[in-house]
Amino acid sequence: MTNEELERLRAKFGAASAGDVQDPNFRKVVDLLFEDKDRRSKPYGGISTFLDAPMRLEAHEKGDFSGIDIPLIGVPMDLGVTHRPGSRLGPRAVRQVERIGPYHHVHKIVPLAECGVFDIGDVPFRSRFSLEQSHEDIEAFYHPLVKAGCRPVSVGGDHSMTLPILKAIGAKRPVGMLHIDAHCDTSGPYEGTRFHHGGPFREAVLTGVLDPKRVIQIGIRGNAEYLWEFSYETGMTVIHAEEFHRIGVEETIRRALAVLGDGPTYVSLDIDSLDPAFAPGTGTPEIGGLSSREAMALLRGAAGLDIVGGDVVEVAPQYDATTNTAQAGAQMLFEIVSLVTLALKRG
């Protein structure tokens, strides 16, 4: 480095503060986080929200969704589990994760600065005991959001919650789905109910809100393969974990884009898609899964799709001594919100 170069750097940066940036994308971050040039809010203070998004807790009760493009919603319900309960605590755990975003360095966007992203609270449930009533409550909560043109992104809660969400989002036109999971979740009725977390996507297809030809399920593994013949019968594309590890991320993304096409697409990520080494805090862990990096790469590969909503489900923090699972869940939430932001920017 020459003396002239050093003097130029000193002149530009010697007296600069943390908030003095020139890049326009970085400026969006500074405007979000800094009160002035060198003072920012403390990540451990205040009320926790999803991705530190501003709150609009009154929006749903008043029916006023003005300015809300991407509502973030908690669905604290795990009445549909078949193994370990506890994902009702998932939304609270994910809200408590700090320092996710706001800048997405791969997509080069700042979702909270470019769209109306708000935490609008949790679905209110009439009963803590009735799974059927809870599904009715979820569907009723999402219908006005969809009618208002919002693209909701949710945190669960067990995977049965995605069925009533799809009933709202796919009511006028069946959607496709990018589904990252250890399980296909297309099994039949279980001990007297069709609405458990092992069968939401069978019900969604039969209801007419999910197009099975535009569904790809990635990361499938474990001892429940005999339950998933509905996926094969209806033409869903299933990529088992072993095949995924053999063909790699890029080929999997290529197949996903070919399956999903340019129609409306929902993203559903079950945190048990990750290997328990990365996400032990879940109800049905399966050895041999994806790494957190691989799951992020798959989601990032969906940039360009018409993402109309999404969810992260099955975070059960009481099985997680390190909070790694909630951390992963919050990052996957940010990835999905970023995908929706890209879709909205394209119009």
C-alpha positions as CSV (number, residue, x, y, z in Angstrom):
1,M,0.0,0.0,0.0
2,T,1.3,3.4,-0.9
3,N,1.2,6.4,1.3
4,E,-1.3,8.0,-1.0
5,E,-3.6,5.0,-0.7
6,L,-3.3,5.0,3.1
7,E,-4.1,8.7,3.3
8,R,-7.1,8.2,1.1
9,L,-8.4,5.5,3.4
10,R,-7.7,7.6,6.5
11,A,-9.6,10.5,4.9
12,K,-12.6,8.2,4.1
13,F,-12.8,6.0,7.1
14,G,-10.6,7.4,9.9
15,A,-13.4,9.4,11.5
16,A,-16.3,7.2,10.3
17,S,-18.7,5.5,12.7
18,A,-20.4,2.2,12.3
19,G,-23.4,3.8,10.6
20,D,-21.4,5.6,7.9
21,V,-21.8,3.4,4.9
22,Q,-22.1,4.2,1.2
23,D,-23.6,1.1,-0.4
24,P,-27.3,1.6,-0.9
25,N,-28.2,-1.9,0.4
26,F,-26.1,-1.4,3.5
27,R,-27.7,2.0,4.0
28,K,-31.1,0.2,4.3
29,V,-29.7,-1.9,7.1
30,V,-28.3,1.1,8.9
31,D,-31.6,3.0,8.6
32,L,-33.4,0.0,10.2
33,L,-30.9,-0.6,13.0
34,F,-29.3,2.6,14.0
35,E,-30.9,5.5,15.8
36,D,-28.0,7.7,14.7
37,K,-24.6,7.1,13.2
38,D,-23.2,4.9,16.0
39,R,-26.1,3.8,18.3
40,R,-28.3,0.8,17.6
41,S,-31.0,-1.0,19.6
42,K,-29.8,-3.8,21.9
43,P,-30.7,-7.2,20.5
44,Y,-31.3,-8.5,24.0
45,G,-33.7,-5.7,25.0
46,G,-37.3,-5.0,24.4
47,I,-40.1,-7.4,23.3
48,S,-39.0,-10.3,21.2
49,T,-40.6,-10.7,17.8
50,F,-40.0,-12.9,14.8
51,L,-36.8,-11.6,13.0
52,D,-37.1,-8.4,15.2
53,A,-40.0,-7.3,12.9
54,P,-42.3,-4.6,14.2
55,M,-45.5,-5.7,15.8
56,R,-49.0,-5.2,14.5
57,L,-50.9,-7.3,17.1
58,E,-54.1,-5.4,16.5
59,A,-54.2,-6.0,12.8
60,H,-56.2,-9.2,12.7
61,E,-58.7,-8.2,15.3
62,K,-59.4,-4.9,13.5
63,G,-59.2,-6.5,10.0
64,D,-56.7,-3.8,9.0
65,F,-53.9,-5.3,7.0
66,S,-52.8,-2.1,5.3
67,G,-49.1,-2.0,4.7
68,I,-48.7,-5.7,5.6
69,D,-47.2,-7.7,2.8
70,I,-45.7,-10.6,4.8
71,P,-47.4,-11.2,8.1
72,L,-45.4,-13.4,10.5
73,I,-47.6,-15.6,12.6
74,G,-47.1,-18.0,15.5
75,V,-49.1,-21.2,15.5
76,P,-48.5,-22.6,19.1
77,M,-50.4,-25.9,18.7
78,D,-49.1,-29.5,18.8
79,L,-52.2,-31.6,19.3
80,G,-51.4,-33.5,16.1
81,V,-48.1,-35.1,17.1
82,T,-47.6,-38.9,17.0
83,H,-44.3,-38.9,19.1
84,R,-42.9,-36.3,21.3
85,P,-45.0,-33.2,22.1
86,G,-43.6,-29.7,22.7
87,S,-43.7,-27.8,19.4
88,R,-46.4,-25.6,20.8
89,L,-43.4,-23.8,22.4
90,G,-41.7,-23.4,19.0
91,P,-43.0,-19.9,18.1
92,R,-41.9,-18.5,21.5
93,A,-38.4,-20.0,21.1
94,V,-38.0,-18.7,17.6
95,R,-39.0,-15.2,18.6
96,Q,-36.3,-15.2,21.2
97,V,-33.5,-15.8,18.7
98,E,-31.6,-12.6,18.1
99,R,-29.5,-11.2,15.3
100,I,-31.1,-13.0,12.3
101,G,-30.8,-10.7,9.2
102,P,-31.8,-8.1,8.4
103,Y,-29.5,-8.2,5.3
104,H,-29.5,-11.3,3.1
105,H,-26.0,-11.3,1.6
106,V,-26.7,-13.9,-1.1
107,H,-29.9,-12.3,-2.5
108,K,-28.7,-8.8,-1.6
109,I,-32.0,-7.7,-0.1
110,V,-33.2,-6.3,3.2
111,P,-36.7,-7.8,3.5
112,L,-37.8,-5.6,6.4
113,A,-36.9,-2.5,4.5
114,E,-38.3,-3.5,1.2
115,C,-41.7,-5.1,2.2
116,G,-44.2,-4.7,4.9
117,V,-43.0,-7.4,7.2
118,F,-44.8,-7.5,10.6
119,D,-45.2,-9.9,13.5
120,I,-49.0,-10.0,13.9
121,G,-48.9,-12.4,16.9
122,D,-50.3,-15.9,17.4
123,V,-53.4,-17.7,16.1
124,P,-55.9,-17.5,19.0
125,F,-57.3,-21.0,19.8
126,R,-60.6,-21.7,21.4
127,S,-59.4,-25.0,22.9
128,R,-56.2,-26.4,24.1
129,F,-57.6,-29.9,23.7
130,S,-59.5,-30.1,20.4
131,L,-57.3,-30.7,17.3
132,E,-60.3,-30.3,15.0
133,Q,-61.3,-27.0,16.5
134,S,-57.7,-25.8,16.3
135,H,-57.6,-26.5,12.6
136,E,-60.8,-24.6,12.2
137,D,-59.3,-21.7,14.1
138,I,-56.2,-21.7,11.9
139,E,-58.1,-21.7,8.7
140,A,-60.4,-18.9,9.9
141,F,-57.4,-16.8,10.9
142,Y,-55.7,-17.1,7.5
143,H,-58.6,-16.5,5.1
144,P,-58.8,-12.7,5.7
145,L,-55.0,-12.5,5.3
146,V,-55.1,-14.2,1.9
147,K,-58.1,-12.2,0.9
148,A,-56.2,-9.0,1.7
149,G,-53.3,-10.1,-0.6
150,C,-50.9,-11.0,2.2
151,R,-48.4,-13.8,1.8
152,P,-48.2,-15.3,5.3
153,V,-45.1,-17.0,6.8
154,S,-45.7,-19.0,10.0
155,V,-43.9,-20.7,12.8
156,G,-45.3,-23.8,14.4
157,G,-46.4,-25.9,16.0
158,D,-46.8,-29.4,14.6
159,H,-47.0,-30.0,10.8
160,S,-50.7,-30.7,10.9
161,M,-51.1,-26.9,11.0
162,T,-50.1,-26.6,7.3
163,L,-53.3,-28.2,6.2
164,P,-55.7,-25.4,7.3
165,I,-53.2,-22.8,6.1
166,L,-53.2,-24.5,2.6
167,K,-57.0,-24.5,2.7
168,A,-56.9,-20.8,2.9
169,I,-54.0,-20.1,0.5
170,G,-55.2,-22.7,-2.1
171,A,-58.9,-22.0,-1.9
172,K,-59.1,-20.4,-5.3
173,R,-56.3,-22.2,-7.0
174,P,-54.2,-25.3,-5.9
175,V,-50.7,-24.4,-5.1
176,G,-47.4,-26.3,-5.5
177,M,-45.1,-27.0,-2.6
178,L,-41.4,-27.1,-1.9
179,H,-41.4,-29.5,1.1
180,I,-38.2,-30.1,3.1
181,D,-38.8,-32.8,5.7
182,A,-37.7,-36.2,7.0
183,H,-41.2,-37.5,6.3
184,C,-43.6,-37.2,3.4
185,D,-46.6,-36.6,5.7
186,T,-49.0,-38.2,3.3
187,S,-50.2,-41.1,5.5
188,G,-53.8,-42.0,6.1
189,P,-56.1,-41.7,9.2
190,Y,-54.4,-42.5,12.4
191,E,-56.3,-43.7,15.5
192,G,-59.6,-42.1,14.5
193,T,-58.3,-38.8,13.0
194,R,-57.2,-37.6,9.6
195,F,-55.7,-34.4,10.9
196,H,-52.4,-35.5,12.6
197,H,-49.0,-34.2,11.6
198,G,-48.3,-37.4,9.5
199,G,-51.0,-36.7,6.9
200,P,-51.6,-33.1,6.2
201,F,-50.6,-33.3,2.5
202,R,-52.8,-36.2,1.7
203,E,-55.7,-34.2,3.0
204,A,-54.6,-31.1,1.2
205,V,-54.5,-33.0,-2.1
206,L,-57.9,-34.6,-1.5
207,T,-59.4,-31.3,-0.5
208,G,-58.2,-29.8,-3.8
209,V,-55.8,-27.1,-2.5
210,L,-52.5,-28.8,-3.2
211,D,-51.4,-29.9,-6.7
212,P,-49.4,-33.1,-6.2
213,K,-47.8,-32.9,-9.6
214,R,-46.2,-29.6,-8.4
215,V,-44.9,-31.0,-5.1
216,I,-41.3,-31.9,-4.4
217,Q,-40.4,-33.6,-1.0
218,I,-36.7,-33.5,-0.1
219,G,-34.8,-35.2,2.7
220,I,-37.2,-38.1,3.3
221,R,-35.8,-40.9,5.4
222,G,-36.5,-43.1,8.5
223,N,-38.7,-46.1,9.3
224,A,-42.0,-44.8,8.0
225,E,-41.6,-45.3,4.2
226,Y,-44.5,-47.7,4.1
227,L,-46.8,-44.8,4.9
228,W,-45.9,-42.6,1.9
229,E,-47.4,-44.5,-1.0
230,F,-49.9,-41.7,-1.5
231,S,-47.0,-39.5,-2.5
232,Y,-45.9,-41.9,-5.3
233,E,-49.5,-42.7,-6.4
234,T,-50.3,-39.0,-6.9
235,G,-47.1,-38.1,-8.7
236,M,-45.3,-36.1,-6.1
237,T,-41.5,-36.0,-6.6
238,V,-39.8,-37.6,-3.6
239,I,-36.0,-37.2,-3.0
240,H,-34.8,-39.3,-0.2
241,A,-31.9,-38.1,2.0
242,E,-29.7,-40.8,0.5
243,E,-30.4,-39.6,-3.0
244,F,-30.0,-36.0,-2.0
245,H,-26.5,-36.7,-0.7
246,R,-25.7,-38.6,-3.8
247,I,-26.9,-36.0,-6.4
248,G,-26.1,-32.9,-4.4
249,V,-27.7,-29.5,-3.8
250,E,-27.4,-28.1,-7.4
251,E,-29.1,-31.1,-9.1
252,T,-31.8,-31.2,-6.4
253,I,-32.5,-27.5,-7.0
254,R,-32.7,-28.1,-10.7
255,R,-35.3,-30.8,-10.2
256,A,-37.2,-28.7,-7.8
257,L,-37.4,-25.7,-10.2
258,A,-38.6,-28.1,-13.0
259,V,-41.3,-29.6,-10.8
260,L,-42.6,-26.3,-9.4
261,G,-42.5,-24.2,-12.5
262,D,-44.0,-20.7,-12.5
263,G,-47.2,-21.3,-10.6
264,P,-47.9,-20.3,-7.0
265,T,-45.8,-22.2,-4.6
266,Y,-45.8,-22.7,-0.8
267,V,-42.7,-23.6,1.2
268,S,-42.9,-25.9,4.2
269,L,-39.8,-26.8,6.2
270,D,-40.0,-29.2,9.0
271,I,-37.0,-28.7,11.2
272,D,-36.6,-32.5,11.5
273,S,-35.4,-32.3,7.9
274,L,-32.1,-31.4,9.5
275,D,-30.0,-34.1,11.1
276,P,-30.4,-34.2,14.9
277,A,-26.7,-33.1,15.1
278,F,-27.9,-29.7,13.8
279,A,-31.5,-29.7,15.2
280,P,-32.1,-32.1,18.2
281,G,-35.1,-30.1,19.5
282,T,-37.9,-31.7,17.5
283,G,-40.6,-34.3,18.1
284,T,-39.6,-36.9,15.5
285,P,-35.8,-36.7,14.9
286,E,-34.3,-38.9,12.2
287,I,-30.6,-39.6,11.9
288,G,-29.0,-39.0,8.5
289,G,-30.5,-35.7,7.5
290,L,-29.5,-32.4,5.9
291,S,-27.1,-30.0,7.4
292,S,-28.3,-26.5,8.2
293,R,-26.1,-25.2,5.3
294,E,-27.7,-27.7,2.8
295,A,-31.2,-26.6,3.9
296,M,-30.3,-23.0,3.5
297,A,-28.9,-23.7,0.0
298,L,-32.1,-25.5,-1.0
299,L,-34.2,-22.5,0.0
300,R,-31.9,-20.0,-1.6
301,G,-32.1,-22.1,-4.8
302,A,-35.9,-21.4,-4.9
303,A,-35.3,-17.7,-5.7
304,G,-37.3,-16.8,-8.7
305,L,-40.3,-18.9,-7.8
306,D,-43.7,-17.4,-7.0
307,I,-43.7,-18.0,-3.3
308,V,-47.1,-17.2,-1.8
309,G,-46.3,-18.2,1.8
310,G,-44.5,-20.7,3.9
311,D,-43.8,-22.1,7.3
312,V,-41.2,-23.6,9.7
313,V,-42.6,-26.3,11.9
314,E,-41.8,-28.8,14.7
315,V,-39.3,-26.8,16.7
316,A,-39.6,-28.3,20.2
317,P,-37.2,-26.3,22.4
318,Q,-37.4,-28.5,25.5
319,Y,-35.3,-31.2,23.7
320,D,-32.6,-28.7,22.8
321,A,-30.0,-27.9,25.4
322,T,-28.1,-25.5,23.2
323,T,-30.9,-23.5,21.4
324,N,-29.4,-24.6,18.1
325,T,-32.8,-25.8,16.8
326,A,-34.5,-22.5,17.4
327,Q,-31.5,-20.8,15.9
328,A,-31.8,-22.9,12.8
329,G,-35.6,-22.4,12.7
330,A,-35.2,-18.6,12.8
331,Q,-32.6,-18.7,10.0
332,M,-35.0,-20.8,7.9
333,L,-37.7,-18.3,8.6
334,F,-35.6,-15.5,7.3
335,E,-34.7,-17.5,4.2
336,I,-38.4,-18.0,3.5
337,V,-39.3,-14.4,4.1
338,S,-36.5,-13.4,1.7
339,L,-38.0,-15.7,-1.0
340,V,-41.4,-14.1,-0.5
341,T,-39.7,-10.6,-0.7
342,L,-38.1,-11.5,-4.0
343,A,-41.4,-12.8,-5.4
344,L,-43.1,-9.5,-4.3
345,K,-40.4,-7.4,-5.9
346,R,-40.9,-9.2,-9.2
347,G,-44.6,-8.4,-9.0
